[in-house]
Amino acid sequence: NTSYKVESRITSRFSHTIVRSSVVNSGSTPQSIAFNVQIPKRAFITNFTMNVNGITFVGSVKEKAVARNLYAQARARNKAAGIIRTNSQDMETFKTEVHVPSGSNIEFELHYQEMMHRKLNLYEHTLHLQPGRLVPQLQVDVYIFEPQGIATVKASNTFGAQFADLIKVTSTKDKAHIVFKPTVQQQKQCENCTESAVEGVITVLYDVNRDSNAGELQVSDGHFVYFFAPSNLSPLPKNIVFVIDVSGSMWGVKMKQTVQAMKAILDDLTIDDYFSIVDFNHNVRCWSEGLVPGSSIQIADAKRYIENIKPNGGTNINEALLRAVQMLVRASNHRVIDPRSVSMIILVSDGDPTVGEIKLSAIQKNVKRVMREEFSLFSLGIGFDVDYDFLERIAMENRGMAQRIYANHDAAEQLRAFYSQVSSPLLRKITVQFQADSVAEVTQNHFDKFFSGSELVVAGKVLPSESNTLTSLTTGSAVSARLDIILETDADTTELDAELAKQQHSFTGFARQMWAYLTIKQLISERSLATTAVKKRKITQRIMTLAVEHQFVTPFTALLVESGDATERLLADSPKDPKHGCCSVLVYQPPPWVMSTPAPSMGEVLEGPKEEITLPERLSASLPVDNDPHFIIHLPRSNMDICFNIDSKPGHILNLLSDSGTGVTVNGQLIGSKKVNKRTYFGTIGIYYQPDGISVIVSTDEITMTDGRNNHSFTWGSTAEIRQDGIRISIVKNSNVIITINNSTQVMVLLHRVWKKHPVNVDFLGIYIPNENQYSPLVHGLIGQFSIEPEVILYDIHKGADPLKKEATMEVKGNKLLVTRGWQKDYRRDKKRGSNVYCWFIHNSGKGFIDGHYSQYIVPNLSSFLHMP
């Protein structure tokens, strides 16, 4: 080898990798030169070119039958190319060999593309290096460009500790570059060795910035990609039945590793989770007859049970799975488990059924018949004696996924890692929709579950439109039926292309290829579940058309490599594996959230319900204008507005509304400006609804809802609607949030953002409480007390000390007060300038107009009710 170079360009989680190798036959006789590259199983090869002594062979993807015919017509002597299966964990091997005379120069170049899947909060990009010998020029470059910004990036290798410092990572806000460029001396296994130590994997792990739970929408090259990975939600409780194969073939290392993994998994269960264990050989046994809570006593008992299992006998998968489903059905019918929880079966097996029902298609039918819509099945196949296609089909058909576990020293770690991916379900029944006529050919957009640390991805074509904005609407339920979420995200359709054009190392066609990649992967899954030959043929045709158009080598296409004059041809094909397609080429492994049922017409487009929020014309409000909370109280009967300030200190919490009759309280916490100049503002508003135990805390950074057990946070960065029990929260991006309680009480909080480096001002909140709210007679608070309008008499209006401001005498609540005519700002309609509201201003913190002294309204925390003496 004279040179060996690998370059990856990753843009918005889609990678294009090129492996280049230049070799000279420096021997005195003709010899065969091989080019081997291991590529990730999920990747699609997109091109292969070769130059032999100046003759260039160029690749093109064709339908398999077409490629084979052309290849047969001009079979190149002593030349062959192919994709050879390997039983390594996540790699395929591409191999080609060329027989060349002495002194020949050969250059090989292989291209492949892949979408990065997010697992356990990280994207992983692996590059397998095998230069085979010491190389004068060895270089690896990985360029990442993520428009949202890169949150973390790191690289590791399996060559040895001495290489750790040779992999350099540099990153800016939205770009990263990983480079590995060892000299010949650095490549050596030891100082005087002639063997290279560079054989193994470089892994790049990274994650992106997410500024809100609404996901990110990117539009480029006439296509869109939507990424959804919410994080600030509480996990749903789960019910798991572990179904473990204990037949004779599990004896030894497989059982030992399974026991080790199960002990760690059981430790992860909480008291809110319910579980049971079914173990099976030719018979089926249950550790407990029903599901039990994950208490420390039960977990200790389950561990003892697993440790004492002695594998022997046959395999009765059918009965074991039916027993597990029956357990979940019973628990669900008898209300043992929370109706809002997530129920799953995790099957661990290493072989095909030998006892009871042994026909795989019958087992598949039986399980599908008894499984309920809300249950999921995950299947883990240990080793290579198991029909992995079957495990994958039965999982996909029942809203789960399959994974192969390699029967080696770290099998326990593999089992544990898989469990971690599905152990924190955050949302159920997620749908991503777009405005009618804005998009077409959308990939799967209904998802059964979203697991913490993963990501949902939807792609499609953007239809031509007058507007430069594309909007998506995502709906889902967390803590199931009680909490519904609607999130809105929009993207400028021209911005990203302009940005990509400036980037030197970005992959500009990423959105188009990502859409095709996802569509083909989903069609391959759909094909494996197709029930008739006609359906299968139709799907195969669609896959072939797309794969040829986007140049992907799939199980139905091949790469034909030919010289310019088409006299010499090579064929890169993807044969099926002898053992039940154990790792047949490019098998689609859907991420944890893929539903088994294909989305209607691969993504229906719905109009999201848009409720217009009408602002009441006049209302009582606390308006933090430039200094101290300004209160404007509108008195409808007198048709008059009264204003007052409260001179309190930063940190104090003031009660604005307290109604122990309806169980609603609203409090505001004061913050000061950056300089010590007496100004105070509301920095946090707390709304507490006692009957449901739900509190909503609005700060200038985020809106958090908690029901005592679960916390859900949303940033101001996206429009969203959240519903739980009697509470509705409607957020308008970077503007305001309206909290509605039982359709009878509304509170609107307005966000005032200031210039970040402003020497004095800080971000603050304004709060508006409509007069139409319905309270009980017990209502009080700085604003609440005025829901029962006091009698006000105004007289002796005269010029004041300031000729522009009149003065008058006001009689209210038995007090005579000197009041001044002035105006305050209402910022609801115009957030920048506000509109003027004329009012009579009451001095001394509202003294005489409010009940008692303002200090009596200071409460201990944001969910306190007011107790006036």
N, C-alpha and C positions, 0 to 999 in steps of 0.2 A: 504494500500500500504506500502511495506517496501522499495521499491526503484522505481524511475521513471527517466529514463535516455534517452536523445536524443543526437544522434551524427550525424553530417553532414560532409561529405568530399566533398569539391568542388574542382575539378581540371579542369582548362581550361573551365570555365562556365558550367560544368556538375556536378550535385550533386547526391550523394548517401546518403540517410538519413535512420537511423535506430532508431526506437522508442522502448524502452524496459521497461516493467513494471512488477514488482514482487508483488504478492498479497497473503496474507494469510487469510483464512477464520477462524478468531479467535472466531466466535460465537459458540454456543453449538448445533446449528442445521444446516442442509444442506442449502446452499443458492446459488443464481445465482450471479456470478461475471461477470461484464461487462468490456470490453476493447474498448474504443472509441478513434479514432484518426482522427483529421481533416487533410486532405492533400490537397495541391494545386491542382486545377482543371487540370492544364497542366501536372501533374505528372502521371507516371505509377507505380502502385504497382508492385514490383518484387518478393516479398516473404513474407510469414507469417509463423512463427513457434510458437508452444505452448507446454509448458511442464506442465502436470498435475500430481502431485505426482509421478514424475519420468517417466511417459509415455510421450514420445516426439511425437508431431504431426509435420510433415514436409510438407511444401507447394511445389506444382509444378504447373506451368502454362500449361493448356491444351486447346485444342479447346473446345468451349462451349459445344457442343453436347456430346463430349467424357466425359468431366468432369461431366455433368449432369447424364449421364448413370451410371458412376462409383459411383456417390453420391447416386443415387436411389438404387443401389444394396445393399449398406450397410448404411442405413440411421441411423446416430448416434442419440440415444434418447436424447431429450431435448437440443440438440446442434444445433446451426445454426450460420452461418457467412454470411455477405453480405455487399455490399456497398450501403448505404442508401443515397438518394439524400437530400441535404439541399439547401435551397434558399439563402445561404450566398453568399457574393460576389464572392470570388475566391476559395472556398474550397469545397472538397467532404468529406463525413464522412465515415470512415471504422468502422464497429461495429461488435463485436462478444460477445456472452454471454455463460458462461459455468456454469452448475449446479453442485456444488461439495459438498461433505460431510464436516462436521466440521473438523478443523485442517488441511485442504488441503493447499498445496503450489501450486501456479500457476505462471508460467512465460510466458509473451506474448512478441513477437518480430515481428515488422512489418518493411519491407524494401520498400522504393520507390525511384524512380529516376526521375530527371527532368533537362531539359536544361534551363539555365538562359537566359531570353530575355532582351536585353538592351533597356531601355526606358528612354528618357530624360537624357541620359548620364550616367545611372547607371544600374547595375544588382541588382535585389532584391531577396533575399532568405527569405521566411517567415516560421516560425515554430510556430505551434499552440499548446500551452501547456494546458493540462487539467488533472492534476493528480487527481482532484476530492477531495482530502483531504490533510492534512499535511503529508509530507513524510520524514522519517529519512534521506534518501539519494535521493536528487534531484539534477540532474546535466545536463547541456546542453553544448555541445562542438561543435563549428563549425570550421573546419579546411579548410582554402583556400590555394590552391597552384596555382599560375599563372606564367607560365614560362616567360612571357613578363615583369613581375613585377607588383606590385599593386600600383595604383596611389592614391587611397583613399579608406578608409574602415571605416564604422561607424555602430553602432547598437542602436536600440531603442526598447521600449516595450510598451504594452498597459496596464500593470498591475497597474501602478501608479508611481508617481514621486519618491517615496521612494526606488524604485528598480533601478533607473538610475545608481547609483554608484556601484551596485552589478554586472553589466554586464561589464566584463573586456575585453578590446580589446588590443591585442599586435600584432605588425606586423613588419616584416623585409622587405627586398627588394621584395621578391617574395612569402612570406608566411604570413598568418595572422591566429590568433587563437582567437576566441571569446568564453568566458566561463562564465557561469551563474551557481552559486553553493550556493544558499541561505541555511542557517541553518533552522531548524524547527521554531525557534523563529522569524527569518526574514521572513518566509513564511506567518506568521499570519496576519489576517486583522487588528487586534489591539493587544495590549500587552497581554490581558487575553482571547482573542478569541480562539475558537477551529477550526474556519473556515480558509481555505487557501485563500490568496489573489492572488495566482498564477493561474490565469485562463485568457488566452488571447494569444497575439502574440508577439514573438520576431522577429524583422525585421533586417536583415543585408543588408546594401547597400554598393556596392563597384564598382570601375571601375579599368581598367588596363592601364598600360602605352602603348602608341602607338608611335613608333618612326618614323613612316612615313605614308603617305596616302595610301601606297600599301597594308595595311592589314597584317595579320600574318598567316603563314602556319605552322601547327603542324602535325607531323607524329608520330604515336605510334601504336604498336601492329597490323601492317599491314593495318592501316586505316589512312586517313588524315582528318583534319578539317581546313577549311580556314575561317578566320574572317575578315570582311571588314567593317570598320567604319571610313571613311575619315572625316576630320573636317575642314581643312583650305580652304574651298570653299565658294563662295558667294551663298546664296539661290537663286533659280530661282523665277521670279515673278509668282504669281498664280492668277487664276480666279476661284471664288467659287460661286456656287448658293446654298444657304441654303434653304432646303425644309422642312417646319415645319408643323407638324400635329396640327390643332387647332380645332379638333372635340370635342364634349362634354366631352369625358372621360379625356381630358387634363386639365379640370377645376381644380383650386385649386393649390396644392403644385407643381404639375408637370409643369404647365404653369409658375408659379412664378419662379421656379428654371431655367426653359428654358430661360426666359426673362433675368434673372440675368446673366446666362452664355453667352447669345448672346451679351449682352452689352460689356462684357469683351473681347469677341472674336472680335467684330467689332473694338474695340480700338486697337487691335493688327495689323489691316490691314495697309498697307503703300500705298502711292500714286501710287506705281508701280503695286499694286494688283487691280484687278477688281472684283466686286461682285454684287449680287442681292439677293432678298429674294422672295421665293414663299411660301405662306401659304395656307393650304387647309383643308376644311372639306368635305361636299358633293360638294362644288364648289371649284374652284381654283382661287386664287387672286395673283397678282404680285405687289410688292411694286414699281418696276420700270419695264418698258417694256423690257429694255435691260440691259446689264452689264454696271456699271458705275465705275470710278476710286475711290479708297478709300480715298477721300479727307475729311477733317474735316467737311465740310458742308454736304456732302452726308451721312457720318457716323452719324452725329447728327440727320439727318432726318430719317435714318433707325431705330435708337434707339427709336425715338418718335413713329414710326409706330408699332414697336414690343410691346411697352408698352401699346398701345391702343387695342391690340387684345383681343377679348372676345370669349373664346372657346365655341362652340356649334355645334350640327349637326353630320353628318356621316363622313365616311372616304373614300376619293377617291384617293388612292395612285397612281393608274395607270396614271391618267391624270396629276397629279402634277409632277411626274417624267418625263413624256414625254414633258411637258412644259419646265422643267428645261433643258433637253437635247437640245430642240429646241433653247433655249436662247444661249447656248454655241455654237451650230452650226452656228447660225446667226452671233454672234460676231466674230467667226473664219472666216466665209466666207467674212464678210465685213471688215476684217483686223482691227477690233476695238482692238483686243488683240494681244499682241506680239506672233509671231509664236513660240518663244522659251519658252513660259510660260507653266505652268502646270495647267490643267483645271480639277476641281473636283466638284462633287455634294455631299453635306452632308445632308442626310435625317435623321430627328428626328421624330419618331413616337411611339405611345404607344399601337397600336392595329391593328387588321386585317382589310382589306378593307371591306366596307359595301355598297359602292355606286359605280356605273360604272362597270368596269371590276373587278369581285371579285375572279376569279379563279387565284390562285397564279402562277401556271405554265404559264398561258397566260400573266400575268403581266411580269414575268421573260423573256419570249420570246419577248414581245413588247419592253422592255427596251434594251435588248441585240441587237435587230435589229437596233435601232436608235443610240445607243451609238457609238462614234467613237473610234478608236484604242487609240487615245491620251487622252481620258477622263477617269476619275476614279469615282467610286461611293462608298461612305462610308455610312454605315447605323448604326444608334444608336437606339436601342430598349429600351424604358423606361418601367420598370416594367415587370410583368409576364403575361399580357393579350395579348402579341404580339407573333406572330409565329417567334421565334428567328431563327429557322433553315432557314426559307424563307429569312429573312434579311441577314443572313450569305451567303446563296447561291447567292443572287442577287449581293451582294458586291464582293464576290470572283470572280464571273463570269465577273465582270467589273473592274478588277484590283484594287479593294479596300479591305476593311475589315469591319467587323461588331464588335460592342461592346454593351454589355448589360449595361444599366444605371439603378442603383437601385433607386427607387422612394422614397428617404428619404431626410433628412436635407442637405446632401452634394451632391445632384444630380448635382447642378451647378458646383461644384468643379470637379466632374467626367467628365462632358461635356467639361469643360475647359481643363482638363488634356488630354483628347482624342484629342482635337483640337491641343494642343501643339505638340503632336506626329506627326501630319501631316502638321504643319504650315510652316515647313522649308524644302521643297524639295531641295536637293543639286545636285542630279544626276538623269539622265533618262537612260533607256535602258542599264542596266549593264549586262555584260556577263562575267562569270569566266570560263576560258578554261585551259586545260593542254596539255602537249605534247602528241601526239598520242602514244598509247600503254603504257602509264605510269600509268593510273588509270582506274577503272571500277566502274559500279553501282553508278555513281555520283548522288547526290540528286539535287534538282532544282538549276540550275545554270544561268538562265536568270531571271532578275528582272526588273520590270517596272520602279520602282522609288526607290531612297534611300532618307530617311528623316533624317535630322540632329538629332543626339542623339540616333539613333537606330543602328542596326548592321545587316549585311547580313552574313549568315552562309551557307557554302557548305561543304558537307562531302562525302567521298567515300572510295573505297578500293584501296590500292596501289599495283600495279602489280610488280612481282619480276623483278629486273633489275640489270645490272652490276653497274649502277651509284648509288652513295649514296645521290644524290640530286634530289628533286622533285621541279619542277618549275610551277608556275601558272601565267596566264596572265589575267588581268582584264581590260575590256574596258567599257567606259561609256561616256555619253555626259553631260556636265554641261552647264549652260546657253545655253541649248539645242544645236541645230545644230552647233553653232559657236565654241564650245570648245569641242574637243574630247580628251579623256585621255586614255592612255594605260599604265598599271602599271605591273611591273614584280616582283614576290616575290619568293624566293626559301627557301627550308628547307632541313636540313640534315636528312636523314631517320632513323638514328640510335641514334642521340644525345639525344632526349627527353626520350626514353626508359631508357637510361643509367642514366639520371637525376632522373626519377621517381623511379627507383630502390633504390636510396639513400634516398628517402623521406619516413618518417615514417607514415605520415597520408594522403598520396595522394591516389586518386582513380585510380589505374593503368589501369583499363579497359575502361577509359572514351571515347577514340576515337571510339572504336568498338560499345559501347552503344549509343554514340551520333549519329553515322551514322544510327543505327537501329531506334532510337527515331525519328530522322528527317524523315527518309524514311516512317515510319509507319504514322506519322502525315500527311505527304503529300499524302500518299495513301488514308487516311481517307477523306481528302478534295477532292481528285480526285473522290472517290467513290460517294460523295454527288452530284457531277456534272455529273456522268456517265448517259448516255441517255438510255442505254438498260440494260435489266436484265442480259444478257450474260456478258456485260462489268462489271457490278456490281459484279457478281459472281466471275469473274476472279480476280478482285482487292481484294475481300474479302479473297480469297484463299491465295493471296500473303501476306496479312496482317497477317492471321493466322499462316502461315509458319514462318514468321519473328518473330512474337510475341512469339511463342513457343520456337524458337531457342534462343531468347534473354531474355525470361522469363518476358514478359510485360503483365499485365492484361489490355486488351483493350476491346472495346465494343464487340469483337468477340472471346475473350478468357476468361477463368475463372481460378481461383486459387483453386485447389483441395488440401485440407489439410488432410493428413492421418497419422495414427499411424504407427509405424514401421512394425507391422504385417498386416497392411491394413484392420483391422477389424472395425476401427472407422474412419469415414470420415466427414469432414466439407466442405462446398462449399462457396467460396467467389465469388459472381457473381456480374454482374453490370446491374441491371434492367433498362429499359428505363423509362423515367419520364412520368407520366400521361399527363402533360400539354405540348404537342408538343415537347417533348424532351427538356424542358426548360433549364435544365442544365444536359442533359443526360450525362452519365459518359464520362469523358475525351473527351469532344468535342474539336476538334482542332480549336484554334483561331489563324489563321495565323498572324504573325507580319505584321506591316503596309506595308511592301514592297512586299508581295507575289502577283505574277501575277495570274490571273485566269487561263490562259492557261497553261497546264502542259508543262514543257520543253520537246523538242523532245527527245524521248527515255530517259527521266529523265537525261538529261545532255549529250549533244553531246560533243565530244572531237575534238577540232580544232587545227590545227597548227597555231600558231600566226605568223603574217608576221614579219620577222626579217630583217630589212634593215641594211646591213653592212655599216658602215660609213667609207669612205675612207679618209685618211688624205693626203692632198696635200703634195708633196715631199718638196717643199721649200715655205716658206711664210714669210711675215713680222710679227714680233711678239714683244710683250713686255714680257720679261721673268724676273720675279722677282727672280733673283738668290740671293745669300746671302745679298747683299747690294743694295739699291736703284734700282728702276725699270731699268732693262737692256733692251735696245731695240736692236733687230737684224733686220736690213732691208735688204732683199734680192733684189739685182738689177739684173733681169734676163738678160738684154741686155749685161751688162758688166760682167756677171757671177761672181758677187762679193758680199760679205756680209759685211755690215757696222754696227758697234755697237756704241752705246753711252748710257750714264747714264743720269738721270735727278736728280739733287740734290734738291728735294723739301721737304716740311714738312708734317708730319702726319696731316690728316684732309683735305689737299688740294685735289681738284678734277681736274684731268688732262684730257683734251680732246684728245682722241686717233684717232677718226674718226668722221668727221662732213660733211654730204652731204645734203645741203638744197634742192638739186635738186630731190633726191629720198626720202628725208624725214627721213634719218637714221642718228642717232648719237650714238657714243659709248664713255663712260667716265669711268675713274677709280679713286676710292678714296683711298688715301694712309693711311696706318696705320704704327705705329712704333713698334720696338721690345720691349720686356719687360724692358730691361735695356736702359738707355739713351745713346745709342751709335749710333748715326746718321742713323742706318739702317732703310730704309723704304720699305714697300711692298704694293702691291695692296690688300686691304681687301674687297672691294666691287666693282663690275662692273655694270654699268647701260647701258642698250641698249634700245633706244627709237625709235619707228616707228611712225612718226607723222600722216601719212594718216589714220591709224586705231586707233590712240591714244593709242597704247599698249606699255607699258614699261615692261621690264624684268629686275629685280634686282637680281644679283647673289652675295651672300655673302658666307662666309665659313660655315654658318649654314644652309642656305636654298636658294631655288630659288623661287622668287615670281613673278607672272605675274599679272598685273593690267590693266584694260581698262578704268580707271577713275571711274567706278561704282563698279566693282567686283574685289575682290582680291582672288587669288588662290595660295596657298603656297605648295611647295613640299620639303621634306628634301633630303639630299644627300643619305639617307639610302636605297633607292631602285631605280632600273632601271625603267624609265618611259618615255612615249612620250606624249606630250601635243600639241594639234593643235588648234589654233583659228584664223579665217580669214587667212591672209597671213603669219602667224607666226608659226614656228614649233620649239618646244623645245625638244631635246633628251638628257635625263639624263642617264649616265652610273654610276651605284651605286658606291659611294665614289671615283669617279675618275674624270669625266669631264662632261661638258654639251655643246652641240652644238646648237646655236640659228641660225635658217635659216629664212631669210626674203624674201618672194616672190621668192623663189628658185634662187635668184640672189646674195644675200649677206649672208656670213656665218661668225659667230664669235665663236671661241671655247674657253671655259674657263676651266682651269685645276685646280683641288683642290690639294693643298699641305697641308697635315695634319702633325703636329709635335707631338712629345711626350707631353702629357698634362702638365707634371710638368717640362718641359724644362725651365731652368733658364732664357734663353734669347729669343729663337725663338717663333714665333707665327704662327698659321695657316694662309696661304695666298693663293692668286690666281695668276695663270699665264694666259695670254691671247694671242691668236693666230688669226691673220686675214689673210686669204689666198690671194695671188696675183690675183687669178682668179675672185675675186668679181667684179661685174659690178657697176660702179658709174656714176654720171653725171660729167660734167666738173667742177662743183662747189665744188668738194670734197676737204677737207683739214683735218687738225689734225696732231698730232705727227706722226702717221703712215699713215693716209689717204693721205697726200700730196705726198707720194712716189708712189702712183698708177700711176702718170705720172712720168716716171723715169728720174731723172736729168742726165746730161752729167757729167761723172767723169773721170778725167785723173790722173794717179798715176805715179810718177817718183822718181828718187833719192832714191832707196831703199837701206838702209845701216844698219849696226849693231847699236843697240841702247845702252842706258846706262845699261840696263839689257841685257847681251849677248844672252839670250834665246829669246828676243823679238826684232824683226827688227823694224826700223822706216822708214817713207817715207813722201813725200810731196804729198798732194792731192789737185787738183783744182776742185772746185765744186761751182756752183751758183756764179761765179766771186770771190770766196774766195780761198786763199792759206792756207791750214791747215797742221799742223804737226800731223801725225797719227802714231799709234803704232800697230804692229801685235800682236794679242792675240786670245783667244778663249772664247766662252761662251757656256752654256749648253742649249740643247733643250730637254725638259722633256716629249715630247708627247709620244715617244715610250717606254721609260724606266723611270717611274716616280721617282724611287729611285735614280738612279745614273745619269740619263740623258745622252745624247750623245753630243760629242764636236762639236761645229761649229766654224771654223776658220774665223776671221773677222779682218777688220781694225778698230781700236778703235779711236773714236773722243773725245777729252777732253772737259772740260768746258761745260757739259750738252748739247753736240751736237751743240755748237755754230758754225755758219758758214755752217753747213750741214742742220739744220732745218731752216725754214723761221723764221726770227725774234728771240726773246729771249724766253727761255722756259716759263718764267712767263706769257707770253701772252696766253699760253694754259691752264691757270688755269681758270676754269669756276665755276659759282655759285652752280649748282646742277647736279644730275646724269642724268637729261634729257635735259641739256642745249646744244644748238648748239653753234659752235665756231664763234665769230665775230672778225676776225683779222682786225686791222686798215689797 
